[in-house]
């Protein structure tokens, strides 16, 4: 029994940690990064002391809650950099970024906010932005991306994408895909009116 006790404690601690992270993602997605830590603890079913023992600051919690999303973000910009066709790589980044952020609005706020000052989060965010700037430079040099594109346009795109409201995550992602297609046409040096992704019904007023 004495041998099983430490293992049981470790298992309980792991479960508490996962519940806190799941609750944090849900609360940040609905209420933003200013949501109180006590609300996250309540949603996770743990005491505030347990929460602060695992995550002493909100920065620590934000960084860990969105660690996987940040890894995905880094991977997709690396894919864009590795694409021999810079315009295709640029479009890939736009499409995947919009879809990822539509799937998790909490991550969008974390990515765009100055709040997460934890070193690894800030470094990964800076890396992603530098990589996108390089992809954009290559696409401009190839004559596919409009020459007046600046990185601020990407932030504007993320802000607009964050504003998509829908009754479900699936509808929000579908609307984001269509939005990304419009954005890509706007960013193109020679816009072509290609076929757009399917319409996502976002309001019952437009369902006629």
N, C-alpha and C positions, 0 to 999 in steps of 0.2 A: 504493500500500500504506500509506503514512504517513497518507493521508486516511481509509482504512478502519479503522485501528487504534483511534483514539478512539471511533468508533462501536461497534466490537466490544467495547471495554472497558465502554462505557455499557450495552450489551446484556447483558454478563455480570453487571454490577453489578445491573441490574434483575432478572435471573433469580435471583441470589442473594437479593435482597430478598424476592421473591415466595416462594421456597422457605422462607426463614426465617419469613415470616408464616404460610404454610400449616402449617409444623411447629409454630409457637407455638399456633395455634388447636387443633390436634390434641392437643398435650401439655397445654394448659390445660384442655381438655375432659375428658381422662382423669385427669390428676393434680392439677388445681387450680392456682391462681396461685403456689403455693409451689414449683412444679417448677423445678429448677435451669436456669440459662441454658445450661450445658454440654450438658444433655440436648436442649434445643431445637436447639443448633448441630449436635449429632450427628445428630439426626433430619433436619435440613435438608441435611446433607452439606457443611457449611462449617466452617471453623475458628472458635474462640472470638473471635479477633481480628477476623474479618470480621463476626461477629454484633455485637460491641461497637462496631465502626466505624459500623455502620448504626443501631444502637439502643444508645446509651451506658448506659441504665438499663432495668430491667425495666418501670418505669412507661411509658417511651417505647414499649416493645414491646407492652404490654397495650393502650395507647391506640390504636396504629396497627392492631393485630390486630383490634380490635373496632370500628373506626371506622365501617364500613358498618352493622353492627348498631345502633350508636348513632344513625346517621342514620335507619334504619328505625324505631327506637323513637320518635324525635322526630316523624317523619311520622305515625305512627299516633295519637299523642296529639293532634297538630294536627287530624287527621280527626275525632277525638272531640270536640274543642272546636268544630269547625265544624258539627257535626251539629245541626240545629234541634231535634231531639228529644233532650234530655239523657240520658234513660234508654237510648235506642238507642246514643248516643255512648259512654256508660259501658260498656255490654255489649260494644260493638265493641272498646274498649280492653282489657277483660278477656280476651276471646277471642283477640285477636291477640297480646297480651302472653304469654299462656300458650303459644300455639303457637310463637312466636318463641323463647322461652326453652327450650321442650322441644327445639327443633331444635338448640340450641347451649348446652349446660350450662356451657361455659367463660364465655360471655357473662353467664349468670346470676350466676356467682360474682363476675365483675368488676363487674357492676352493683350487687350487694349488699355488696361489700366496701369497706372504707375504704382499701384498698391503692392503687387507681388515683388518685393525687393530682394527676396532670397536669391543668392548668387546664381545657383544653377538655373532657376527659372529665367532670370534676366539675361543670362548668357545665351540660353537656347532661343529666347525670343529675338535677341540681337542677331544671332546666327541666321535665323529664318529670314529676317528682314534683309540682311546683307545678301543672302542667297537669292532672294526674289529680285533684289536690285540688279544683281549680276545677270540673272536670266532675262530681265527686261532689257538690259544693255545689249545683250546678244540679239534679242529679237528686234530691237531697233536697228542694229547694225545690218541685220538681214533684210531690213525694209518691210517687216511685217507689223511691227508695233508702232503706233502713231508716235512721232518724235516728241510730242509735248507731254507724254505720260510721265508722271512723277510718282514716287512711292506714296505720297499723300493720297493719291487716287485709290490705292489699295486699301488704306485705312477708311476712306470714304465708302468704298464698296463693302467693307466689313460692317460699318455702322448701318448701312442700308439693309444689308442681309440680316443683321441682328433684329431689325424691326419687323421681320415677317411674323405675322400672328396666324396661328392655325389651331384647330382643335386637337390635332395629333402630331406626333413627331414625324410620322410618314408624310403627312400633308405638308408640313413645314419643309421637309427635305425635298419633296417634289417641287414645291414653289421655288426653293433655292436653286434647283437645277435649271429651271426656266430663267430665273433672274441671272444666273451665271452666263447663260447663252446670250442674253441681251448685253451684259457687260462686255463679253468678249467681242461682240460686234462693235460696240462703242470704242473699244481699245484698238481695234484693228486699223492699220494704216489704209487698207483698202477693204472697207466693210462689204461683206457678201450676205445677202439675206437668205441664209440657209434655214432648214427646217428646225423649228424650236422643239424642245421637250414638251410633253403633254401639259396641259393646263391643270393646275391644282386649285380646286374650289376652296377659297378662303372665307367666303361670306355667303350666307343663305340669301342675301339680297341679289347676288349675281348668279343664282342657280336656275334662272328662268331660261 
